[in-house]
Amino acid sequence: MIFIVVKFKVKPDWSDKWLGLVSDFTEATRQEPGNLWFDWSRSVDDTNEFVLVEAFKDDAAGDHVNSAHFQKAMADMPQALAETPQIISRQFDGEGWDRMGELTI
């Protein structure tokens, strides 16, 4: 799978509107056949930072970045961003989360 984490630093006046701005993009991406997950979180240290954790089956990431909803999101997001997002993108074996060995419930 391709595992991606992106940090988005938004302008303060967009902090409460960010999830609304990306809602159509989020829902469309979650419907893609190769999407494994696409989850947003907000930083507890910086209310203007949102973190996107996403994963795709190996052959699906190309379709994702070439989709109409991805292209639209790339055009819509800059108005709300304070800086260029930071990204980590890596390929891993597997297709999901593993259980944490150090803490078993």
C-alpha positions in Angstrom: 0.0 0.0 0.0 0.9 3.6 -0.4 0.8 5.4 3.0 0.6 9.2 3.0 0.6 11.8 5.7 0.1 15.5 4.8 0.3 18.5 7.1 -1.8 21.5 6.0 -1.1 24.8 7.7 -4.2 27.0 7.1 -4.7 30.7 7.5 -6.3 31.5 10.9 -9.5 32.8 9.3 -9.9 29.4 7.5 -9.4 27.2 10.6 -13.1 26.7 11.2 -13.9 26.5 7.5 -11.2 24.0 6.4 -13.1 20.8 6.8 -16.0 22.3 4.9 -13.7 23.3 2.1 -12.3 19.8 1.7 -15.6 17.8 2.4 -16.5 17.0 -1.2 -12.8 16.0 -1.9 -12.8 13.8 1.2 -16.1 12.0 0.3 -15.1 11.5 -3.3 -11.7 10.1 -2.4 -13.2 7.7 0.1 -15.4 6.4 -2.7 -12.4 5.6 -4.9 -12.0 1.8 -5.5 -8.4 1.7 -4.3 -8.7 4.0 -1.3 -8.1 2.3 2.0 -8.6 5.3 4.2 -8.7 9.1 4.1 -8.8 10.6 7.6 -8.4 14.2 8.8 -7.2 15.3 12.2 -6.6 18.7 13.8 -3.4 19.3 15.7 -3.8 19.7 19.4 -0.8 22.0 19.5 -1.8 24.3 16.6 -5.4 24.8 15.7 -4.4 26.1 12.3 -2.8 22.7 11.3 -4.7 19.8 9.9 -3.2 16.4 9.3 -4.4 14.0 6.6 -3.6 10.3 6.9 -4.4 8.4 3.8 -3.6 5.1 2.1 -4.2 3.5 -1.3 -3.7 0.1 -2.8 -0.4 0.2 -4.8 -2.0 0.8 -8.2 -4.6 3.3 -7.1 -2.6 6.4 -6.2 -2.1 7.4 -9.8 -5.9 7.3 -10.4 -6.4 9.4 -7.3 -4.0 12.3 -8.4 -5.5 12.2 -11.9 -9.1 12.4 -10.7 -11.3 15.4 -11.3 -12.0 15.8 -7.6 -8.2 15.8 -6.8 -7.6 18.5 -9.5 -10.5 20.6 -8.1 -9.1 20.3 -4.5 -5.7 21.4 -5.7 -7.3 24.5 -7.2 -9.5 25.2 -4.2 -7.0 24.7 -1.3 -4.4 27.5 -1.9 -6.8 30.3 -0.9 -6.9 28.8 2.6 -3.3 27.8 3.0 -0.6 29.7 4.9 2.2 27.7 3.4 2.9 24.7 1.1 1.8 21.5 2.8 4.4 19.0 4.1 4.1 15.4 3.0 5.5 12.0 3.7 4.6 9.3 1.1 5.9 5.7 1.5 5.1 2.3 0.1 4.6 -0.5 2.6 3.6 -4.2 2.5 0.0 -4.8 3.6 -3.4 -3.2 3.2 -4.3 -2.0 6.6 -3.5 -1.2 10.2 -1.7 -3.8 12.5 -2.4 -4.3 16.2 0.0 -2.6 18.6 2.2 -5.2 20.2 3.3 -3.1 23.2 -0.3 -2.4 24.3 -2.8 -5.2 24.0 -6.4 -4.8 25.3 
